[in-house]
Each structure stands twice: as C-alpha cells, then as structure tokens.
Amino acid sequence: MPFGIIIRGIAGFYYVSVKDDGIYECRARGIFRKKGLTPLTGDRVAFTVTDPEKKKGNIDEIIDRSTVLVRPAVANVDQVIAVIAVESPEPDLLLLDKILVTAEEKGIKAVVCINKTDLDKDGNRAKLRLPYAKAGYDVIENSIEETEGFNKLKGALRDHISVFAGQSGVGKSTLLNRIMDTVVMETGSVSQIGRGRHTTRHAELIELPEGGYLVDTPGFSSYELSGICYDQLQYLYPEFEEHIPKCSFTDCSHVNEMGCAVRKAVDEGSIEEGRYIRYAELYKVLKQEDAAKYRKGSRKG
C-alpha cells in the first residue's frame, strides 16, 4: 500500500504526492465520513491505487497528525514564518505576538521574518528585531536588495511544512514567488499549480526545490486566539520561563501582583517592555472572555 502526502483537496478529490511517483487523484473512503473525519491538506496518508495509468486511488488511512490548523485548514505544519514589514504596512506587533503565542501553544516552531528592510530609513529593523531575538526566536531580515537574509530564509524552510503568516501587504506572496523563482501566487491569491490558473480558495502545499513544503493559502492575515486559557498565556512567552518560578506568588498573573519576577525582569530590561505590555493586554482580554463564558454558562444552568 503506497504512502503519500495530500498537497491539496478540491470538491472531494484529494491530490496525493508520492515521492518519485507523481501525484494521485484520490477519493476518501466512506469510513472517514462515518467517523466525522475529513482529510486535510498536509495529511500523510496510505491509499489503494485503483487505476495505475490514470493515477487514481482511494485513501484508506490518515496517519496520526502532529498538528492541525483551522485557518488555513491544514495538518502537520511544523513551522510558522511570521512575516512583518519594516513599513508599508505599519507593523502590527499585537498580531505578530498572537501568531507566536498560537505557534507556542500548538508546539510549532516559529521564525520571525522582518521583510522590506530596504524601506528602512529610521533604523526600525533593529527595534523590531530586538524583542524577538531577546525572546529566543530566530529572526531573519530580508529585502529584495539583499541575498543573505533570503538564503537564510530558504535554509529555514528546508525539510519543514511551513506556513507564512502576517498582515496583508507584508510581502508573503512576493517571498513565495521568489523562493519558487516563478509566479506562484499573485495579488488576490491567484495560483497556478497543476490544473492551470485559478483563484485559490483552499490551502495547497507547494514542494520546495531544496526540500520541504510551503502552504499556499488565501490570506492567513487575521488571527484570533482561541482555546487558550488566560492563566496559561504566561507559559507561551519563552522569555518569561526563567522568571516565573521566582515570583512571590505561585498563581502570579504578572499583571498586578507585588513581588513579580517577570515585571522585575521588564524593569531591568531582560524582557522587552512592549512584549510585556501586549502580554498584559492579551491576558486581560482572555480573562474577560473566560468570565463571559462562565456567566453565559451560569445563566443556562
């Protein structure tokens, strides 16, 4: 029984890439529907070949997933490239932090890519880099005028299933096109893969020349935290880790308490103040959402 990876799914058909054997058009067996399980782009699957000449088959098994993203709907992503521009658009650091928090919660490696550094006239690239390098993230700086950062990015993508995430306009499509040395995705998410030119409305995996896959997806610019409890948020900030055990209170929220080692680290400069301020903002939002859910549940009871 051959194995492969789903690179896209369209209208009930799943296109499974098999190493050294091309792409098979497959249907999912009815057992998945009975189990309420839908194959996703990125799934590693076992399938039966029903027509070797036309490369058709049926998916028999979905190998256990390591991760699942909802938007885009894709499985087994193991790396997020969080893209932010020096300017045009103005950096949305709260969105960037949400992306990183979500990656931490799902156990996905995150890399920060500071794009459009050729537009930097005021030294903003250094200000953007510092908080995330200090937090322990790999930070790559890139522009159309340089090759060093771009080569680092290509190296980071090798042997991973990666997704670009960030604001609209930060250059995600341009990066993808440059990596593939072709026009894969244009403004408006127009994609030319396999079946010709069409407007992308679903996630697809693009196999990279040097190994690994990149998710080609429409958008992926808005990001809302979901499924994260406010009292777990602190553990999703890597730079907090060494300071949390030093707090005076074991249930310290790092927002208002006296004797908070995290806030002390902010005052001393080992935790960047802007990251901390955004943490406190997200903490309060998540706590309010949790309280609202509790009140709603109490009224139903």
C-alpha positions as CSV (number, residue, x, y, z in Angstrom):
1,M,0.0,0.0,0.0
2,P,1.6,3.3,-1.1
3,F,2.0,6.3,1.2
4,G,2.0,10.0,0.3
5,I,1.1,13.5,1.4
6,I,-2.1,15.4,0.4
7,I,-1.0,18.6,-1.3
8,R,-4.5,19.9,-2.0
9,G,-8.1,18.9,-1.7
10,I,-10.8,20.1,-4.1
11,A,-14.5,19.2,-4.1
12,G,-14.0,15.8,-2.5
13,F,-10.9,14.9,-4.5
14,Y,-7.5,14.7,-2.7
15,Y,-4.3,15.0,-4.6
16,V,-1.6,12.8,-3.0
17,S,2.0,13.3,-3.8
18,V,4.2,10.2,-3.7
19,K,7.9,10.5,-3.7
20,D,9.4,9.5,-7.1
21,D,5.9,8.5,-8.4
22,G,4.0,11.7,-9.0
23,I,0.5,12.8,-7.9
24,Y,-2.5,10.6,-7.5
25,E,-6.1,11.8,-7.5
26,C,-7.9,10.1,-4.7
27,R,-11.3,9.8,-3.0
28,A,-11.7,9.3,0.7
29,R,-13.4,6.1,1.8
30,G,-16.8,6.4,3.4
31,I,-15.4,5.2,6.8
32,F,-13.9,8.7,7.3
33,R,-17.3,10.3,6.9
34,K,-18.8,7.9,9.4
35,K,-16.0,8.8,11.9
36,G,-16.6,12.6,11.2
37,L,-13.0,12.8,9.9
38,T,-12.1,14.9,6.8
39,P,-8.8,14.5,5.1
40,L,-6.8,17.8,5.2
41,T,-4.0,19.3,3.1
42,G,-0.8,18.2,4.8
43,D,-2.2,14.8,5.9
44,R,0.2,11.8,5.4
45,V,-2.0,9.0,4.1
46,A,-2.0,5.4,3.0
47,F,-4.0,4.7,-0.1
48,T,-5.0,2.0,-2.6
49,V,-4.3,2.5,-6.3
50,T,-7.5,1.9,-8.3
51,D,-6.2,3.0,-11.8
52,P,-2.4,3.0,-12.2
53,E,-2.5,4.5,-15.7
54,K,-4.7,7.5,-14.7
55,K,-3.1,7.6,-11.2
56,K,-6.3,7.3,-9.3
57,G,-6.9,5.8,-5.9
58,N,-8.8,5.7,-2.6
59,I,-7.4,6.9,0.7
60,D,-7.5,4.2,3.3
61,E,-5.8,5.6,6.3
62,I,-4.8,9.0,7.7
63,I,-1.5,8.8,9.7
64,D,-1.7,10.5,13.1
65,R,-1.4,14.2,12.8
66,S,1.2,16.2,14.7
67,T,-0.6,19.5,14.4
68,V,-3.9,20.9,13.0
69,L,-4.5,24.5,12.0
70,V,-8.1,25.7,11.4
71,R,-7.3,28.7,9.3
72,P,-5.9,27.6,6.9
73,A,-7.3,24.0,7.3
74,V,-4.0,22.1,7.1
75,A,-2.4,19.3,9.0
76,N,1.2,18.6,10.1
77,V,2.5,22.2,9.8
78,D,5.7,22.2,11.9
79,Q,6.9,25.7,11.3
80,V,5.3,29.2,11.1
81,I,7.2,32.0,9.4
82,A,5.7,35.1,11.0
83,V,6.3,37.9,8.4
84,I,6.3,41.6,9.4
85,A,7.4,44.5,7.2
86,V,9.6,47.4,8.4
87,E,6.9,49.6,7.0
88,S,4.2,49.6,4.4
89,P,2.2,48.4,6.2
90,E,3.0,49.7,9.6
91,P,4.0,46.7,11.8
92,D,1.1,45.2,13.8
93,L,3.1,43.8,16.7
94,L,0.0,42.6,18.6
95,L,-0.9,40.4,15.6
96,L,2.7,39.2,15.5
97,D,2.6,38.2,19.1
98,K,-0.8,36.4,18.6
99,I,0.8,34.3,15.9
100,L,3.8,33.4,18.1
101,V,1.6,32.6,21.0
102,T,-0.5,30.3,18.9
103,A,2.6,28.6,17.5
104,E,3.8,28.0,21.0
105,E,0.5,26.6,22.1
106,K,0.5,24.1,19.2
107,G,4.1,23.2,19.6
108,I,5.0,24.6,16.2
109,K,8.4,26.2,15.7
110,A,8.2,29.9,14.9
111,V,10.6,32.1,12.9
112,V,10.2,35.9,12.7
113,C,10.9,37.3,9.2
114,I,11.4,41.1,9.1
115,N,10.7,41.9,5.4
116,K,11.2,45.0,3.3
117,T,14.3,46.1,5.1
118,D,15.2,48.2,2.0
119,L,12.5,50.6,3.1
120,D,14.1,51.2,6.5
121,K,15.1,54.8,6.8
122,D,14.9,55.3,10.5
123,G,16.6,52.1,12.0
124,N,13.3,50.4,12.7
125,R,14.6,47.0,11.7
126,A,16.8,46.9,14.8
127,K,13.9,48.0,17.0
128,L,11.7,45.2,15.5
129,R,14.4,42.6,15.8
130,L,15.5,43.1,19.4
131,P,12.3,42.0,21.3
132,Y,12.0,38.7,19.4
133,A,15.7,37.9,19.4
134,K,15.7,38.6,23.1
135,A,12.8,36.2,23.5
136,G,14.8,33.4,21.8
137,Y,13.2,33.4,18.3
138,D,15.2,33.1,15.2
139,V,14.9,36.4,13.4
140,I,15.6,36.7,9.6
141,E,15.9,40.1,7.9
142,N,15.1,40.2,4.2
143,S,14.8,42.6,1.3
144,I,14.8,42.5,-2.4
145,E,18.2,44.1,-2.5
146,E,20.0,41.5,-0.3
147,T,20.6,37.8,-0.7
148,E,22.0,36.9,2.8
149,G,18.6,37.1,4.5
150,F,16.8,35.4,1.7
151,N,19.3,32.5,1.7
152,K,18.8,32.2,5.5
153,L,15.0,32.0,4.9
154,K,15.4,29.3,2.3
155,G,17.6,27.3,4.7
156,A,15.0,27.7,7.5
157,L,12.3,26.3,5.2
158,R,14.2,23.2,4.2
159,D,12.6,19.9,5.4
160,H,9.7,21.6,7.1
161,I,6.0,22.0,6.3
162,S,5.9,25.8,6.8
163,V,3.2,28.5,6.5
164,F,3.7,32.2,6.1
165,A,1.6,34.3,8.5
166,G,1.2,38.0,8.9
167,Q,-0.6,41.2,7.8
168,S,-1.8,41.6,4.2
169,G,0.8,43.5,2.2
170,V,3.9,42.4,4.2
171,G,5.2,40.5,1.2
172,K,4.2,36.9,1.8
173,S,3.3,36.3,-1.9
174,T,6.5,38.0,-3.1
175,L,8.6,35.8,-0.9
176,L,6.8,32.7,-2.1
177,N,7.3,33.7,-5.8
178,R,11.0,34.4,-5.2
179,I,11.6,31.1,-3.4
180,M,10.0,29.2,-6.3
181,D,11.6,31.6,-8.9
182,T,8.2,31.8,-10.6
183,V,4.8,33.5,-10.2
184,V,3.1,31.0,-7.9
185,M,0.8,33.5,-6.1
186,E,-0.1,37.0,-7.2
187,T,-2.1,39.7,-5.5
188,G,-5.6,38.3,-5.0
189,S,-4.2,34.9,-4.3
190,V,-4.3,33.7,-7.9
191,S,-2.4,30.5,-8.1
192,Q,-1.1,28.4,-11.0
193,I,-0.4,24.9,-9.8
194,G,-1.2,21.6,-11.6
195,R,-4.6,22.3,-13.1
196,G,-3.8,25.7,-14.5
197,R,-4.7,29.2,-13.4
198,H,-7.4,29.5,-10.8
199,T,-8.2,31.6,-7.8
200,T,-7.1,29.9,-4.7
201,R,-9.8,29.2,-2.1
202,H,-8.1,26.4,-0.2
203,A,-4.8,25.5,1.2
204,E,-2.3,23.8,-1.0
205,L,1.2,22.5,-0.4
206,I,4.0,23.6,-2.7
207,E,7.0,21.4,-2.8
208,L,10.2,23.4,-2.4
209,P,13.2,22.8,-4.6
210,E,15.5,22.2,-1.7
211,G,13.1,20.0,0.3
212,G,10.1,20.6,2.4
213,Y,6.7,22.2,1.7
214,L,5.2,25.7,1.9
215,V,1.5,26.2,2.4
216,D,0.0,28.4,-0.3
217,T,-3.2,29.8,1.2
218,P,-5.5,32.7,0.6
219,G,-5.0,35.3,3.3
220,F,-4.0,34.0,6.7
221,S,-3.6,37.6,7.9
222,S,-6.2,37.8,10.6
223,Y,-5.6,35.9,13.8
224,E,-7.7,35.4,16.9
225,L,-6.6,33.4,19.9
226,S,-8.9,30.5,20.6
227,G,-8.7,27.7,23.0
228,I,-6.0,29.4,25.1
229,C,-6.9,30.0,28.8
230,Y,-5.7,33.2,30.3
231,D,-3.8,31.5,33.1
232,Q,-1.8,29.5,30.6
233,L,-0.8,32.5,28.5
234,Q,2.3,33.2,30.6
235,Y,3.8,29.8,29.5
236,L,3.6,30.8,25.9
237,Y,6.1,33.6,26.2
238,P,9.6,31.9,26.1
239,E,11.3,34.9,27.7
240,F,9.1,34.5,30.8
241,E,10.2,30.9,31.5
242,E,13.2,31.5,33.7
243,H,11.5,34.2,35.8
244,I,8.1,32.6,36.5
245,P,9.4,30.4,39.3
246,K,11.0,33.4,41.1
247,C,7.6,35.2,41.6
248,S,6.4,35.6,45.2
249,F,3.1,34.0,44.4
250,T,2.7,30.7,42.6
251,D,-0.5,31.9,40.9
252,C,1.1,35.2,39.8
253,S,-0.6,36.6,36.7
254,H,2.4,39.0,36.1
255,V,-0.1,41.9,35.7
256,N,-0.7,43.5,39.2
257,E,1.0,41.4,41.9
258,M,3.8,42.6,44.2
259,G,7.0,40.6,44.1
260,C,6.5,39.6,40.4
261,A,9.8,38.5,38.9
262,V,8.5,38.9,35.4
263,R,7.7,42.6,35.9
264,K,11.1,43.0,37.6
265,A,12.8,41.5,34.5
266,V,10.9,44.0,32.4
267,D,12.2,46.9,34.6
268,E,15.7,45.5,34.3
269,G,15.5,45.2,30.6
270,S,15.9,41.4,30.2
271,I,12.2,41.2,29.0
272,E,11.3,43.8,26.4
273,E,8.6,46.2,27.7
274,G,6.5,46.3,24.5
275,R,6.2,42.5,24.5
276,Y,5.2,42.6,28.2
277,I,2.6,45.3,27.6
278,R,1.0,43.3,24.9
279,Y,1.1,40.2,27.1
280,A,-0.9,42.1,29.8
281,E,-3.4,43.3,27.1
282,L,-3.9,39.7,25.8
283,Y,-4.2,38.4,29.4
284,K,-7.0,40.8,30.2
285,V,-8.9,40.1,27.0
286,L,-8.7,36.3,27.6
287,K,-9.7,36.7,31.2
288,Q,-12.7,38.8,30.2
289,E,-13.7,36.2,27.6
290,D,-13.4,33.4,30.1
291,A,-15.6,35.3,32.6
292,A,-18.2,36.0,29.8
293,K,-18.3,32.3,29.0
294,Y,-18.8,31.5,32.7
295,R,-21.7,33.9,33.1
296,K,-23.3,32.5,29.9
297,G,-23.0,29.0,31.3
298,S,-24.4,30.0,34.6
299,R,-27.5,31.6,33.0
300,K,-28.1,28.4,31.1
301,G,-27.8,26.3,34.3
